[in-house]
Amino acid sequence: MSTVVRPRLGALRWIVLALLVIAADQFSKWLIVTRLQLFERHDWLPVLEITRLHNLGAAFSFLSDAGGWQFYLFVGLALLVSGGILIALLRSPTAGPSLLNIGLALILGGALGNVIDRVMRGYVVDFIHVHWETSWYFPAFNVADSAITLGALCMVLDAIIEARKKPATGAGDA
């Protein structure tokens, strides 16, 4: 019985991490929505401004002007991926720290953070705006987007580490 319970208890730490990402994301968006008007901006650093923007699309405002059907696509896709990630975390045999599980938890929290926005507001609140002088602007993003990106990097790093652990097989090996 402990072999069945242990992975689920081990997964609890990853679910807590995902919940912390959701909480940080929603709190930061609440701060922005309650303190800034749409398009209002404040320079924090020479390369960073906080700007309240509403994103109807996906990353980089992809499909933001598609007419509304994209809402259902993005919510459905995020919930489907989140369900798969949750199942993977619950089935994960890793009891200790794992880059793969950290990455999955960050992606789960980020995806659900943005889904909450879409369902509650009809759009995602973006507010972190990185730029170089006035000639180059990176698309605005939020805490959820940052968690998804960091989670993907953790998964890539995990894959590289795991690939290096495997013995190299030569062409002459059978």
Kinemage of the C-alpha trace (Angstrom):
@kinemage 1
@onewidth
@group {chain A} dominant
@subgroup {mainchain}
@vectorlist {calphas} color= white
{ca met a 1} P 0.000 0.000 0.000
{ca ser a 2} L 2.839 2.424 0.684
{ca thr a 3} L 4.043 2.095 -2.927
{ca val a 4} L 0.677 3.371 -4.128
{ca val a 5} L 0.478 6.226 -1.598
{ca arg a 6} L 4.110 7.362 -1.748
{ca pro a 7} L 4.061 8.724 -5.325
{ca arg a 8} L 0.874 10.654 -4.576
{ca leu a 9} L 2.344 12.125 -1.398
{ca gly a 10} L 5.535 12.908 -3.316
{ca ala a 11} L 3.448 14.651 -5.954
{ca leu a 12} L 1.928 16.881 -3.296
{ca arg a 13} L 5.045 19.071 -3.245
{ca trp a 14} L 4.737 19.631 -7.006
{ca ile a 15} L 1.038 20.443 -6.712
{ca val a 16} L 1.857 22.917 -3.920
{ca leu a 17} L 4.475 24.516 -6.207
{ca ala a 18} L 1.855 24.845 -8.961
{ca leu a 19} L -0.579 26.405 -6.462
{ca leu a 20} L 2.101 28.881 -5.348
{ca val a 21} L 2.647 29.901 -8.981
{ca ile a 22} L -1.104 30.402 -9.418
{ca ala a 23} L -1.277 32.475 -6.231
{ca ala a 24} L 1.704 34.656 -7.191
{ca asp a 25} L 0.330 35.107 -10.701
{ca gln a 26} L -3.170 36.040 -9.599
{ca phe a 27} L -1.929 38.339 -6.825
{ca ser a 28} L 0.398 40.197 -9.207
{ca lys a 29} L -2.413 40.583 -11.751
{ca trp a 30} L -4.768 41.815 -9.035
{ca leu a 31} L -2.202 44.460 -8.076
{ca ile a 32} L -1.915 45.597 -11.691
{ca val a 33} L -5.675 45.658 -12.348
{ca thr a 34} L -6.442 47.576 -9.146
{ca arg a 35} L -3.625 50.106 -9.510
{ca leu a 36} L -3.171 50.774 -13.230
{ca gln a 37} L -5.485 51.808 -16.018
{ca leu a 38} L -5.327 49.953 -19.326
{ca phe a 39} L -2.138 50.996 -21.207
{ca glu a 40} L -0.830 52.950 -18.211
{ca arg a 41} L 2.905 52.388 -17.791
{ca his a 42} L 5.580 52.985 -15.210
{ca asp a 43} L 9.302 52.748 -15.871
{ca trp a 44} L 11.121 50.680 -13.248
{ca leu a 45} L 14.502 50.273 -14.893
{ca pro a 46} L 15.978 51.585 -18.125
{ca val a 47} L 15.016 48.248 -19.719
{ca leu a 48} L 11.829 47.414 -17.790
{ca glu a 49} L 8.414 48.993 -17.515
{ca ile a 50} L 5.207 47.831 -15.901
{ca thr a 51} L 2.324 48.284 -18.352
{ca arg a 52} L -1.239 47.032 -18.025
{ca leu a 53} L -2.238 45.228 -21.191
{ca his a 54} L -5.022 42.774 -22.034
{ca asn a 55} L -4.164 39.811 -24.248
{ca leu a 56} L -7.022 38.045 -26.022
{ca gly a 57} L -4.618 35.701 -27.786
{ca ala a 58} L -1.874 33.301 -26.832
{ca ala a 59} L 1.862 33.972 -26.566
{ca phe a 60} L 2.894 37.180 -28.348
{ca ser a 61} L -0.849 37.945 -28.853
{ca phe a 62} L -1.107 35.089 -31.366
{ca leu a 63} L -4.693 34.953 -32.690
{ca ser a 64} L -5.744 37.929 -30.559
{ca asp a 65} L -7.939 39.262 -33.359
{ca ala a 66} L -9.467 35.918 -34.372
{ca gly a 67} L -13.019 36.857 -33.423
{ca gly a 68} L -13.551 35.016 -30.144
{ca trp a 69} L -13.309 31.318 -31.007
{ca gln a 70} L -9.697 31.314 -29.791
{ca phe a 71} L -10.958 31.718 -26.206
{ca tyr a 72} L -12.393 28.203 -26.265
{ca leu a 73} L -9.348 26.788 -28.019
{ca phe a 74} L -6.886 28.251 -25.504
{ca val a 75} L -8.956 27.330 -22.436
{ca gly a 76} L -9.590 23.812 -23.727
{ca leu a 77} L -5.983 23.243 -24.700
{ca ala a 78} L -4.676 24.588 -21.378
{ca leu a 79} L -7.072 22.392 -19.405
{ca leu a 80} L -6.172 19.329 -21.477
{ca val a 81} L -2.422 19.914 -21.036
{ca ser a 82} L -2.904 20.700 -17.331
{ca gly a 83} L -4.818 17.450 -16.839
{ca gly a 84} L -2.032 15.502 -18.533
{ca ile a 85} L 0.605 17.220 -16.408
{ca leu a 86} L -1.353 16.545 -13.223
{ca ile a 87} L -1.626 12.842 -14.106
{ca ala a 88} L 2.115 12.728 -14.875
{ca leu a 89} L 2.939 14.352 -11.525
{ca leu a 90} L 0.654 11.975 -9.625
{ca arg a 91} L 2.256 8.965 -11.334
{ca ser a 92} L 5.812 10.225 -11.027
{ca pro a 93} L 8.006 7.795 -9.090
{ca thr a 94} L 10.490 10.525 -8.202
{ca ala a 95} L 10.394 11.174 -4.467
{ca gly a 96} L 13.254 13.697 -4.338
{ca pro a 97} L 13.880 16.914 -6.236
{ca ser a 98} L 13.449 16.497 -9.966
{ca leu a 99} L 13.977 19.099 -12.662
{ca leu a 100} L 11.334 17.381 -14.746
{ca asn a 101} L 8.728 17.560 -11.981
{ca ile a 102} L 9.673 21.139 -11.100
{ca gly a 103} L 9.262 22.049 -14.766
{ca leu a 104} L 5.905 20.300 -15.005
{ca ala a 105} L 4.660 22.012 -11.832
{ca leu a 106} L 5.733 25.446 -13.096
{ca ile a 107} L 3.998 24.856 -16.431
{ca leu a 108} L 0.874 23.579 -14.654
{ca gly a 109} L 0.690 26.639 -12.403
{ca gly a 110} L 1.344 29.038 -15.269
{ca ala a 111} L -1.202 27.438 -17.570
{ca leu a 112} L -3.899 27.452 -14.902
{ca gly a 113} L -3.043 31.020 -13.887
{ca asn a 114} L -3.725 32.197 -17.425
{ca val a 115} L -6.865 30.022 -17.696
{ca ile a 116} L -8.246 31.718 -14.591
{ca asp a 117} L -7.758 35.074 -16.323
{ca arg a 118} L -9.437 33.937 -19.526
{ca val a 119} L -12.451 32.503 -17.695
{ca met a 120} L -12.849 35.316 -15.156
{ca arg a 121} L -11.948 38.306 -17.363
{ca gly a 122} L -12.140 37.100 -20.960
{ca tyr a 123} L -8.464 37.998 -21.508
{ca val a 124} L -5.059 37.546 -19.890
{ca val a 125} L -3.510 40.446 -17.991
{ca asp a 126} L 0.076 41.080 -19.136
{ca phe a 127} L 2.232 43.711 -17.489
{ca ile a 128} L 5.974 42.968 -17.577
{ca his a 129} L 7.423 44.837 -20.547
{ca val a 130} L 11.121 44.512 -21.349
{ca his a 131} L 12.681 46.817 -23.918
{ca trp a 132} L 15.921 48.307 -25.161
{ca glu a 133} L 15.712 52.085 -25.417
{ca thr a 134} L 12.866 52.854 -27.826
{ca ser a 135} L 14.025 50.617 -30.645
{ca trp a 136} L 13.243 47.112 -29.362
{ca tyr a 137} L 10.309 45.869 -27.283
{ca phe a 138} L 9.722 42.282 -26.179
{ca pro a 139} L 6.012 41.390 -26.003
{ca ala a 140} L 4.513 41.984 -22.554
{ca phe a 141} L 4.114 38.955 -20.296
{ca asn a 142} L 3.151 38.023 -16.742
{ca val a 143} L 4.136 35.730 -13.849
{ca ala a 144} L 2.281 32.763 -15.384
{ca asp a 145} L 4.135 33.178 -18.681
{ca ser a 146} L 7.428 33.390 -16.788
{ca ala a 147} L 6.628 30.173 -14.910
{ca ile a 148} L 5.766 28.373 -18.153
{ca thr a 149} L 9.043 29.506 -19.738
{ca leu a 150} L 11.090 28.555 -16.678
{ca gly a 151} L 9.280 25.209 -16.538
{ca ala a 152} L 10.102 24.488 -20.169
{ca leu a 153} L 13.762 25.360 -19.507
{ca cys a 154} L 13.794 22.966 -16.529
{ca met a 155} L 12.419 20.194 -18.733
{ca val a 156} L 15.022 20.827 -21.443
{ca leu a 157} L 17.815 20.883 -18.863
{ca asp a 158} L 16.483 17.644 -17.369
{ca ala a 159} L 16.473 16.016 -20.802
{ca ile a 160} L 20.082 17.112 -21.420
{ca ile a 161} L 21.204 15.789 -18.033
{ca glu a 162} L 19.394 12.485 -18.538
{ca ala a 163} L 20.849 12.090 -22.045
{ca arg a 164} L 24.365 12.558 -20.666
{ca lys a 165} L 23.773 9.873 -18.034
{ca lys a 166} L 23.095 7.245 -20.696
{ca pro a 167} L 26.167 5.427 -22.043
{ca ala a 168} L 27.079 6.326 -25.591
{ca thr a 169} L 26.514 3.556 -28.112
{ca gly a 170} L 28.873 3.303 -31.046
{ca ala a 171} L 28.050 2.198 -34.570
{ca gly a 172} L 29.849 -1.108 -33.983
{ca asp a 173} L 27.880 -1.973 -30.853
{ca ala a 174} L 25.164 -4.542 -31.257
